[in-house]
Amino acid sequence: MTDTNSTLNDGARASGAQGKGYRPALIRGGWMLVMLALFYAAHTVLIIAAVLQFGWLLFAKEENERIAEFGDKLANWMAIAARYLTVASEAKPFPWTDWR
């Protein structure tokens, strides 16, 4: 009977230990869902910027510096977001940090 009680107590301790890590994981999961939606939107913006840059190259015969600079910043944002989504980093991208 002692073995059964100690097993139940061990189970209660284990579930308590799991409960401590459960809430932060849910919060992180919520932020990950937000980040995934933003990443998808950024992907769409990237496609639009690429099409605009191609049109600019086609008709003006030169690159548009503003689109190129924006593309560089967007690529950096997407890299930071990807590192957050894959849990390689705790750093969140803009608007939580500076737009770089």
Distance bins in CASP14 RR format, pairs under 12 A and 6 or more apart:
PFRMAT RR
TARGET T0000
AUTHOR 0000-0000-0000
RMODE 2
METHOD distances of the structure
MODEL  1
1 7 0 0 0 0 0 1 0 0 0 0 0
1 8 0 0 0 0 0 1 0 0 0 0 0
2 8 0 0 0 0 0 1 0 0 0 0 0
2 9 0 0 0 0 0 1 0 0 0 0 0
3 9 0 0 0 0 0 1 0 0 0 0 0
3 10 0 0 0 0 0 1 0 0 0 0 0
4 10 0 0 0 0 0 1 0 0 0 0 0
4 11 0 0 0 0 0 1 0 0 0 0 0
5 11 0 0 0 0 0 1 0 0 0 0 0
5 12 0 0 0 0 0 1 0 0 0 0 0
6 12 0 0 0 0 0 1 0 0 0 0 0
6 13 0 0 0 0 0 1 0 0 0 0 0
7 13 0 0 0 0 0 1 0 0 0 0 0
7 14 0 0 0 0 0 1 0 0 0 0 0
8 14 0 0 0 0 0 1 0 0 0 0 0
8 15 0 0 0 0 0 1 0 0 0 0 0
9 15 0 0 0 0 0 1 0 0 0 0 0
9 16 0 0 0 0 0 1 0 0 0 0 0
10 16 0 0 0 0 0 1 0 0 0 0 0
10 17 0 0 0 0 0 1 0 0 0 0 0
11 17 0 0 0 0 1 0 0 0 0 0 0
11 18 0 0 0 0 1 0 0 0 0 0 0
12 18 0 0 0 0 0 1 0 0 0 0 0
12 19 0 0 0 0 0 1 0 0 0 0 0
13 19 0 0 0 0 0 1 0 0 0 0 0
13 20 0 0 0 0 0 1 0 0 0 0 0
14 20 0 0 0 0 0 1 0 0 0 0 0
15 21 0 0 0 0 0 1 0 0 0 0 0
15 22 0 0 0 0 1 0 0 0 0 0 0
16 22 0 0 0 0 1 0 0 0 0 0 0
16 23 0 0 0 0 0 1 0 0 0 0 0
18 24 0 0 0 0 0 1 0 0 0 0 0
18 25 0 0 0 0 1 0 0 0 0 0 0
19 25 0 0 0 0 1 0 0 0 0 0 0
19 26 0 0 0 0 0 1 0 0 0 0 0
21 27 0 0 0 0 0 1 0 0 0 0 0
21 28 0 0 0 0 1 0 0 0 0 0 0
22 28 0 0 0 0 0 1 0 0 0 0 0
22 29 0 0 0 0 0 1 0 0 0 0 0
23 29 0 0 0 0 0 1 0 0 0 0 0
23 30 0 0 0 0 0 1 0 0 0 0 0
24 30 0 0 0 0 0 1 0 0 0 0 0
24 31 0 0 0 0 0 1 0 0 0 0 0
24 87 0 0 0 0 0 1 0 0 0 0 0
24 90 0 0 0 0 0 1 0 0 0 0 0
25 31 0 0 0 0 0 1 0 0 0 0 0
25 32 0 0 0 0 0 1 0 0 0 0 0
25 87 0 0 0 0 0 1 0 0 0 0 0
26 32 0 0 0 0 0 1 0 0 0 0 0
26 33 0 0 0 0 0 1 0 0 0 0 0
27 33 0 0 0 0 0 1 0 0 0 0 0
27 34 0 0 0 0 0 1 0 0 0 0 0
28 34 0 0 0 0 0 1 0 0 0 0 0
28 35 0 0 0 0 0 1 0 0 0 0 0
28 84 0 0 0 0 1 0 0 0 0 0 0
28 85 0 0 0 0 0 1 0 0 0 0 0
28 87 1 0 0 1 0 0 0 0 0 0 0
28 90 0 0 0 0 1 0 0 0 0 0 0
28 92 0 0 0 0 0 1 0 0 0 0 0
29 35 0 0 0 0 1 0 0 0 0 0 0
29 36 0 0 0 0 1 0 0 0 0 0 0
29 84 0 0 0 0 0 1 0 0 0 0 0
29 85 0 0 0 0 1 0 0 0 0 0 0
29 87 0 0 0 0 0 1 0 0 0 0 0
30 36 0 0 0 0 1 0 0 0 0 0 0
30 37 0 0 0 0 0 1 0 0 0 0 0
30 84 0 0 0 0 0 1 0 0 0 0 0
30 85 0 0 0 0 0 1 0 0 0 0 0
31 37 0 0 0 0 0 1 0 0 0 0 0
31 38 0 0 0 0 0 1 0 0 0 0 0
31 81 0 0 0 0 0 1 0 0 0 0 0
31 84 1 0 0 1 0 0 0 0 0 0 0
31 85 0 0 0 0 1 0 0 0 0 0 0
31 87 0 0 0 0 0 1 0 0 0 0 0
31 90 0 0 0 0 0 1 0 0 0 0 0
31 91 0 0 0 0 0 1 0 0 0 0 0
31 92 1 0 0 1 0 0 0 0 0 0 0
31 93 0 0 0 0 0 1 0 0 0 0 0
31 96 0 0 0 0 1 0 0 0 0 0 0
32 38 0 0 0 0 0 1 0 0 0 0 0
32 39 0 0 0 0 1 0 0 0 0 0 0
32 81 0 0 0 0 1 0 0 0 0 0 0
32 82 0 0 0 0 0 1 0 0 0 0 0
32 84 1 0 0 1 0 0 0 0 0 0 0
32 85 1 0 1 0 0 0 0 0 0 0 0
32 86 0 0 0 0 1 0 0 0 0 0 0
32 87 0 0 0 0 1 0 0 0 0 0 0
32 92 0 0 0 0 0 1 0 0 0 0 0
33 39 0 0 0 0 0 1 0 0 0 0 0
33 40 0 0 0 0 0 1 0 0 0 0 0
33 85 0 0 0 0 1 0 0 0 0 0 0
34 40 0 0 0 0 0 1 0 0 0 0 0
34 41 0 0 0 0 0 1 0 0 0 0 0
34 81 0 0 0 0 0 1 0 0 0 0 0
34 84 0 0 0 0 0 1 0 0 0 0 0
34 85 0 0 0 0 0 1 0 0 0 0 0
34 92 0 0 0 0 1 0 0 0 0 0 0
34 93 0 0 0 0 0 1 0 0 0 0 0
34 95 0 0 0 0 0 1 0 0 0 0 0
34 96 0 0 0 0 0 1 0 0 0 0 0
35 41 0 0 0 0 0 1 0 0 0 0 0
35 42 0 0 0 0 1 0 0 0 0 0 0
35 77 0 0 0 0 0 1 0 0 0 0 0
35 78 0 0 0 0 0 1 0 0 0 0 0
35 80 0 0 0 0 1 0 0 0 0 0 0
35 81 1 0 1 0 0 0 0 0 0 0 0
35 82 0 0 0 0 1 0 0 0 0 0 0
35 83 0 0 0 0 0 1 0 0 0 0 0
35 84 1 0 1 0 0 0 0 0 0 0 0
35 85 1 0 1 0 0 0 0 0 0 0 0
35 86 0 0 0 0 0 1 0 0 0 0 0
35 87 0 0 0 0 0 1 0 0 0 0 0
35 89 0 0 0 0 0 1 0 0 0 0 0
35 91 0 0 0 0 0 1 0 0 0 0 0
35 92 1 0 0 1 0 0 0 0 0 0 0
35 93 1 0 0 1 0 0 0 0 0 0 0
35 94 0 0 0 0 0 1 0 0 0 0 0
35 95 0 0 0 0 0 1 0 0 0 0 0
35 96 0 0 0 0 1 0 0 0 0 0 0
36 42 0 0 0 0 0 1 0 0 0 0 0
36 43 0 0 0 0 0 1 0 0 0 0 0
36 78 0 0 0 0 0 1 0 0 0 0 0
36 81 0 0 0 0 1 0 0 0 0 0 0
36 82 0 0 0 0 0 1 0 0 0 0 0
36 84 0 0 0 0 0 1 0 0 0 0 0
36 85 1 0 0 1 0 0 0 0 0 0 0
36 86 0 0 0 0 0 1 0 0 0 0 0
37 43 0 0 0 0 0 1 0 0 0 0 0
37 44 0 0 0 0 0 1 0 0 0 0 0
37 81 0 0 0 0 0 1 0 0 0 0 0
37 85 0 0 0 0 0 1 0 0 0 0 0
38 44 0 0 0 0 0 1 0 0 0 0 0
38 45 0 0 0 0 0 1 0 0 0 0 0
38 74 0 0 0 0 0 1 0 0 0 0 0
38 77 0 0 0 0 1 0 0 0 0 0 0
38 78 0 0 0 0 1 0 0 0 0 0 0
38 80 0 0 0 0 0 1 0 0 0 0 0
38 81 1 0 0 1 0 0 0 0 0 0 0
38 82 0 0 0 0 0 1 0 0 0 0 0
38 84 0 0 0 0 0 1 0 0 0 0 0
38 85 0 0 0 0 0 1 0 0 0 0 0
38 92 0 0 0 0 0 1 0 0 0 0 0
38 93 0 0 0 0 1 0 0 0 0 0 0
38 94 0 0 0 0 1 0 0 0 0 0 0
38 95 0 0 0 0 1 0 0 0 0 0 0
38 96 0 0 0 0 0 1 0 0 0 0 0
39 45 0 0 0 0 0 1 0 0 0 0 0
39 46 0 0 0 0 0 1 0 0 0 0 0
39 74 0 0 0 0 0 1 0 0 0 0 0
39 77 0 0 0 0 1 0 0 0 0 0 0
39 78 1 0 0 1 0 0 0 0 0 0 0
39 79 0 0 0 0 0 1 0 0 0 0 0
39 80 0 0 0 0 0 1 0 0 0 0 0
39 81 1 0 1 0 0 0 0 0 0 0 0
39 82 1 0 0 1 0 0 0 0 0 0 0
39 83 0 0 0 0 0 1 0 0 0 0 0
39 84 0 0 0 0 1 0 0 0 0 0 0
39 85 1 0 0 1 0 0 0 0 0 0 0
39 86 0 0 0 0 0 1 0 0 0 0 0
39 92 0 0 0 0 0 1 0 0 0 0 0
39 93 0 0 0 0 1 0 0 0 0 0 0
40 46 0 0 0 0 0 1 0 0 0 0 0
40 47 0 0 0 0 0 1 0 0 0 0 0
40 78 0 0 0 0 0 1 0 0 0 0 0
40 81 0 0 0 0 0 1 0 0 0 0 0
40 85 0 0 0 0 0 1 0 0 0 0 0
41 47 0 0 0 0 0 1 0 0 0 0 0
41 48 0 0 0 0 0 1 0 0 0 0 0
41 74 0 0 0 0 0 1 0 0 0 0 0
41 77 0 0 0 0 0 1 0 0 0 0 0
41 78 0 0 0 0 0 1 0 0 0 0 0
41 81 0 0 0 0 0 1 0 0 0 0 0
42 48 0 0 0 0 0 1 0 0 0 0 0
42 49 0 0 0 0 0 1 0 0 0 0 0
42 70 0 0 0 0 0 1 0 0 0 0 0
42 71 0 0 0 0 0 1 0 0 0 0 0
42 73 0 0 0 0 0 1 0 0 0 0 0
42 74 1 0 0 1 0 0 0 0 0 0 0
42 75 0 0 0 0 1 0 0 0 0 0 0
42 76 0 0 0 0 0 1 0 0 0 0 0
42 77 1 0 0 1 0 0 0 0 0 0 0
42 78 1 0 1 0 0 0 0 0 0 0 0
42 79 0 0 0 0 0 1 0 0 0 0 0
42 80 0 0 0 0 0 1 0 0 0 0 0
42 81 1 0 0 1 0 0 0 0 0 0 0
42 82 0 0 0 0 0 1 0 0 0 0 0
42 85 0 0 0 0 0 1 0 0 0 0 0
42 93 0 0 0 0 1 0 0 0 0 0 0
42 94 0 0 0 0 0 1 0 0 0 0 0
43 49 0 0 0 0 0 1 0 0 0 0 0
43 50 0 0 0 0 0 1 0 0 0 0 0
43 74 0 0 0 0 1 0 0 0 0 0 0
43 75 0 0 0 0 0 1 0 0 0 0 0
43 77 0 0 0 0 0 1 0 0 0 0 0
43 78 1 0 0 1 0 0 0 0 0 0 0
43 81 0 0 0 0 0 1 0 0 0 0 0
43 82 0 0 0 0 0 1 0 0 0 0 0
44 50 0 0 0 0 0 1 0 0 0 0 0
44 51 0 0 0 0 0 1 0 0 0 0 0
44 74 0 0 0 0 0 1 0 0 0 0 0
44 78 0 0 0 0 0 1 0 0 0 0 0
45 51 0 0 0 0 0 1 0 0 0 0 0
45 52 0 0 0 0 0 1 0 0 0 0 0
45 67 0 0 0 0 0 1 0 0 0 0 0
45 70 0 0 0 0 1 0 0 0 0 0 0
45 71 0 0 0 0 1 0 0 0 0 0 0
45 73 0 0 0 0 0 1 0 0 0 0 0
45 74 1 0 0 1 0 0 0 0 0 0 0
45 75 0 0 0 0 0 1 0 0 0 0 0
45 77 0 0 0 0 1 0 0 0 0 0 0
45 78 0 0 0 0 1 0 0 0 0 0 0
46 52 0 0 0 0 0 1 0 0 0 0 0
46 53 0 0 0 0 0 1 0 0 0 0 0
46 67 0 0 0 0 0 1 0 0 0 0 0
46 70 0 0 0 0 1 0 0 0 0 0 0
46 71 1 0 0 1 0 0 0 0 0 0 0
46 72 0 0 0 0 0 1 0 0 0 0 0
46 73 0 0 0 0 0 1 0 0 0 0 0
46 74 1 0 1 0 0 0 0 0 0 0 0
46 75 1 0 0 1 0 0 0 0 0 0 0
46 77 0 0 0 0 1 0 0 0 0 0 0
46 78 1 0 0 1 0 0 0 0 0 0 0
47 53 0 0 0 0 0 1 0 0 0 0 0
47 54 0 0 0 0 0 1 0 0 0 0 0
47 71 0 0 0 0 0 1 0 0 0 0 0
47 74 0 0 0 0 0 1 0 0 0 0 0
48 54 0 0 0 0 0 1 0 0 0 0 0
48 55 0 0 0 0 0 1 0 0 0 0 0
48 67 0 0 0 0 1 0 0 0 0 0 0
48 70 0 0 0 0 0 1 0 0 0 0 0
48 71 0 0 0 0 0 1 0 0 0 0 0
48 74 0 0 0 0 0 1 0 0 0 0 0
49 55 0 0 0 0 0 1 0 0 0 0 0
49 56 0 0 0 0 0 1 0 0 0 0 0
49 63 0 0 0 0 0 1 0 0 0 0 0
49 64 0 0 0 0 1 0 0 0 0 0 0
49 66 0 0 0 0 0 1 0 0 0 0 0
49 67 1 0 1 0 0 0 0 0 0 0 0
49 68 0 0 0 0 1 0 0 0 0 0 0
49 69 0 0 0 0 0 1 0 0 0 0 0
49 70 1 0 0 1 0 0 0 0 0 0 0
49 71 1 0 1 0 0 0 0 0 0 0 0
49 72 0 0 0 0 0 1 0 0 0 0 0
49 73 0 0 0 0 0 1 0 0 0 0 0
49 74 1 0 0 1 0 0 0 0 0 0 0
49 75 0 0 0 0 0 1 0 0 0 0 0
49 78 0 0 0 0 0 1 0 0 0 0 0
50 56 0 0 0 0 0 1 0 0 0 0 0
50 57 0 0 0 0 0 1 0 0 0 0 0
50 63 0 0 0 0 0 1 0 0 0 0 0
50 64 0 0 0 0 0 1 0 0 0 0 0
50 67 0 0 0 0 1 0 0 0 0 0 0
50 68 0 0 0 0 0 1 0 0 0 0 0
50 70 0 0 0 0 0 1 0 0 0 0 0
50 71 0 0 0 0 1 0 0 0 0 0 0
50 74 0 0 0 0 0 1 0 0 0 0 0
50 75 0 0 0 0 0 1 0 0 0 0 0
51 57 0 0 0 0 0 1 0 0 0 0 0
51 58 0 0 0 0 0 1 0 0 0 0 0
51 67 0 0 0 0 0 1 0 0 0 0 0
52 58 0 0 0 0 0 1 0 0 0 0 0
52 59 0 0 0 0 0 1 0 0 0 0 0
52 60 0 0 0 0 0 1 0 0 0 0 0
52 63 0 0 0 0 0 1 0 0 0 0 0
52 64 1 0 0 1 0 0 0 0 0 0 0
52 66 0 0 0 0 0 1 0 0 0 0 0
52 67 1 0 1 0 0 0 0 0 0 0 0
52 68 0 0 0 0 0 1 0 0 0 0 0
52 70 0 0 0 0 1 0 0 0 0 0 0
52 71 0 0 0 0 0 1 0 0 0 0 0
53 59 0 0 0 0 0 1 0 0 0 0 0
53 60 0 0 0 0 0 1 0 0 0 0 0
53 62 0 0 0 0 0 1 0 0 0 0 0
53 63 1 0 0 1 0 0 0 0 0 0 0
53 64 1 0 0 1 0 0 0 0 0 0 0
53 65 0 0 0 0 0 1 0 0 0 0 0
53 66 0 0 0 0 1 0 0 0 0 0 0
53 67 1 0 1 0 0 0 0 0 0 0 0
53 68 1 0 0 1 0 0 0 0 0 0 0
53 69 0 0 0 0 0 1 0 0 0 0 0
53 70 0 0 0 0 1 0 0 0 0 0 0
53 71 0 0 0 0 1 0 0 0 0 0 0
53 72 0 0 0 0 0 1 0 0 0 0 0
53 74 0 0 0 0 0 1 0 0 0 0 0
54 60 0 0 0 0 0 1 0 0 0 0 0
54 63 0 0 0 0 0 1 0 0 0 0 0
54 64 0 0 0 0 0 1 0 0 0 0 0
54 67 0 0 0 0 1 0 0 0 0 0 0
55 61 0 0 0 0 0 1 0 0 0 0 0
55 62 0 0 0 0 0 1 0 0 0 0 0
55 63 0 0 0 0 0 1 0 0 0 0 0
55 64 0 0 0 0 1 0 0 0 0 0 0
55 67 0 0 0 0 1 0 0 0 0 0 0
56 62 1 0 0 1 0 0 0 0 0 0 0
56 63 1 0 0 1 0 0 0 0 0 0 0
56 64 1 0 1 0 0 0 0 0 0 0 0
56 65 0 0 0 0 0 1 0 0 0 0 0
56 66 0 0 0 0 1 0 0 0 0 0 0
56 67 1 0 0 1 0 0 0 0 0 0 0
56 68 0 0 0 0 1 0 0 0 0 0 0
57 63 1 0 0 1 0 0 0 0 0 0 0
57 64 0 0 0 0 1 0 0 0 0 0 0
57 67 0 0 0 0 1 0 0 0 0 0 0
57 68 0 0 0 0 0 1 0 0 0 0 0
58 64 0 0 0 0 0 1 0 0 0 0 0
60 67 0 0 0 0 0 1 0 0 0 0 0
62 68 0 0 0 0 0 1 0 0 0 0 0
63 69 0 0 0 0 0 1 0 0 0 0 0
63 70 0 0 0 0 0 1 0 0 0 0 0
63 71 0 0 0 0 0 1 0 0 0 0 0
63 72 0 0 0 0 0 1 0 0 0 0 0
64 70 0 0 0 0 1 0 0 0 0 0 0
64 71 0 0 0 0 0 1 0 0 0 0 0
65 71 0 0 0 0 0 1 0 0 0 0 0
65 72 0 0 0 0 0 1 0 0 0 0 0
66 72 0 0 0 0 0 1 0 0 0 0 0
66 73 0 0 0 0 0 1 0 0 0 0 0
67 73 0 0 0 0 0 1 0 0 0 0 0
67 74 0 0 0 0 0 1 0 0 0 0 0
68 74 0 0 0 0 0 1 0 0 0 0 0
68 75 0 0 0 0 0 1 0 0 0 0 0
69 75 0 0 0 0 0 1 0 0 0 0 0
69 76 0 0 0 0 0 1 0 0 0 0 0
69 99 0 0 0 0 0 1 0 0 0 0 0
69 100 0 0 0 0 0 1 0 0 0 0 0
70 76 0 0 0 0 0 1 0 0 0 0 0
70 77 0 0 0 0 0 1 0 0 0 0 0
70 99 0 0 0 0 0 1 0 0 0 0 0
71 77 0 0 0 0 1 0 0 0 0 0 0
71 78 0 0 0 0 1 0 0 0 0 0 0
71 79 0 0 0 0 0 1 0 0 0 0 0
71 99 0 0 0 0 0 1 0 0 0 0 0
71 100 0 0 0 0 0 1 0 0 0 0 0
72 78 0 0 0 0 0 1 0 0 0 0 0
72 79 0 0 0 0 0 1 0 0 0 0 0
72 99 0 0 0 0 0 1 0 0 0 0 0
72 100 0 0 0 0 1 0 0 0 0 0 0
73 79 0 0 0 0 0 1 0 0 0 0 0
73 80 0 0 0 0 0 1 0 0 0 0 0
73 93 0 0 0 0 0 1 0 0 0 0 0
73 94 0 0 0 0 1 0 0 0 0 0 0
73 98 0 0 0 0 0 1 0 0 0 0 0
73 99 1 0 0 1 0 0 0 0 0 0 0
73 100 1 0 0 1 0 0 0 0 0 0 0
74 80 0 0 0 0 0 1 0 0 0 0 0
74 81 0 0 0 0 0 1 0 0 0 0 0
74 93 0 0 0 0 0 1 0 0 0 0 0
74 94 0 0 0 0 0 1 0 0 0 0 0
74 99 0 0 0 0 1 0 0 0 0 0 0
74 100 0 0 0 0 0 1 0 0 0 0 0
75 81 0 0 0 0 0 1 0 0 0 0 0
75 82 0 0 0 0 0 1 0 0 0 0 0
75 93 0 0 0 0 0 1 0 0 0 0 0
75 100 0 0 0 0 0 1 0 0 0 0 0
76 82 0 0 0 0 0 1 0 0 0 0 0
76 83 0 0 0 0 0 1 0 0 0 0 0
76 91 0 0 0 0 0 1 0 0 0 0 0
76 93 0 0 0 0 1 0 0 0 0 0 0
76 94 0 0 0 0 1 0 0 0 0 0 0
76 97 0 0 0 0 0 1 0 0 0 0 0
76 98 0 0 0 0 0 1 0 0 0 0 0
76 99 0 0 0 0 1 0 0 0 0 0 0
76 100 1 0 1 0 0 0 0 0 0 0 0
77 83 0 0 0 0 0 1 0 0 0 0 0
77 84 0 0 0 0 0 1 0 0 0 0 0
77 91 0 0 0 0 0 1 0 0 0 0 0
77 92 0 0 0 0 0 1 0 0 0 0 0
77 93 1 0 1 0 0 0 0 0 0 0 0
77 94 1 0 1 0 0 0 0 0 0 0 0
77 95 0 0 0 0 0 1 0 0 0 0 0
77 96 0 0 0 0 0 1 0 0 0 0 0
77 97 0 0 0 0 1 0 0 0 0 0 0
77 98 0 0 0 0 0 1 0 0 0 0 0
77 99 1 0 0 1 0 0 0 0 0 0 0
77 100 1 0 0 1 0 0 0 0 0 0 0
78 84 0 0 0 0 0 1 0 0 0 0 0
78 85 0 0 0 0 0 1 0 0 0 0 0
78 93 0 0 0 0 1 0 0 0 0 0 0
78 94 0 0 0 0 0 1 0 0 0 0 0
79 85 0 0 0 0 0 1 0 0 0 0 0
79 86 0 0 0 0 0 1 0 0 0 0 0
79 88 0 0 0 0 0 1 0 0 0 0 0
79 89 0 0 0 0 1 0 0 0 0 0 0
79 91 0 0 0 0 0 1 0 0 0 0 0
79 93 0 0 0 0 1 0 0 0 0 0 0
79 100 0 0 0 0 0 1 0 0 0 0 0
80 86 0 0 0 0 0 1 0 0 0 0 0
80 88 0 0 0 0 0 1 0 0 0 0 0
80 89 1 0 0 1 0 0 0 0 0 0 0
80 90 0 0 0 0 0 1 0 0 0 0 0
80 91 1 0 0 1 0 0 0 0 0 0 0
80 92 1 0 0 1 0 0 0 0 0 0 0
80 93 1 1 0 0 0 0 0 0 0 0 0
80 94 0 0 0 0 1 0 0 0 0 0 0
80 95 0 0 0 0 0 1 0 0 0 0 0
80 96 0 0 0 0 1 0 0 0 0 0 0
80 97 1 0 0 1 0 0 0 0 0 0 0
80 98 0 0 0 0 0 1 0 0 0 0 0
80 99 0 0 0 0 0 1 0 0 0 0 0
80 100 0 0 0 0 1 0 0 0 0 0 0
81 88 0 0 0 0 0 1 0 0 0 0 0
81 89 0 0 0 0 1 0 0 0 0 0 0
81 91 0 0 0 0 1 0 0 0 0 0 0
81 92 0 0 0 0 1 0 0 0 0 0 0
81 93 1 0 1 0 0 0 0 0 0 0 0
81 94 0 0 0 0 1 0 0 0 0 0 0
81 95 0 0 0 0 0 1 0 0 0 0 0
81 96 0 0 0 0 0 1 0 0 0 0 0
81 97 0 0 0 0 0 1 0 0 0 0 0
82 88 0 0 0 0 1 0 0 0 0 0 0
82 89 0 0 0 0 1 0 0 0 0 0 0
82 91 0 0 0 0 0 1 0 0 0 0 0
82 92 0 0 0 0 0 1 0 0 0 0 0
82 93 0 0 0 0 1 0 0 0 0 0 0
83 89 1 0 1 0 0 0 0 0 0 0 0
83 90 0 0 0 0 1 0 0 0 0 0 0
83 91 1 0 0 1 0 0 0 0 0 0 0
83 92 0 0 0 0 1 0 0 0 0 0 0
83 93 0 0 0 0 1 0 0 0 0 0 0
84 90 1 0 0 1 0 0 0 0 0 0 0
84 91 1 0 0 1 0 0 0 0 0 0 0
84 92 1 0 1 0 0 0 0 0 0 0 0
84 93 1 0 0 1 0 0 0 0 0 0 0
84 94 0 0 0 0 0 1 0 0 0 0 0
84 96 0 0 0 0 1 0 0 0 0 0 0
84 97 0 0 0 0 0 1 0 0 0 0 0
85 91 0 0 0 0 0 1 0 0 0 0 0
85 92 0 0 0 0 0 1 0 0 0 0 0
85 93 0 0 0 0 0 1 0 0 0 0 0
89 96 0 0 0 0 0 1 0 0 0 0 0
89 97 0 0 0 0 0 1 0 0 0 0 0
90 96 0 0 0 0 0 1 0 0 0 0 0
90 97 0 0 0 0 0 1 0 0 0 0 0
91 97 1 0 0 1 0 0 0 0 0 0 0
91 98 0 0 0 0 0 1 0 0 0 0 0
91 100 0 0 0 0 0 1 0 0 0 0 0
92 98 0 0 0 0 0 1 0 0 0 0 0
93 99 0 0 0 0 1 0 0 0 0 0 0
93 100 0 0 0 0 1 0 0 0 0 0 0
94 100 1 0 0 1 0 0 0 0 0 0 0
END
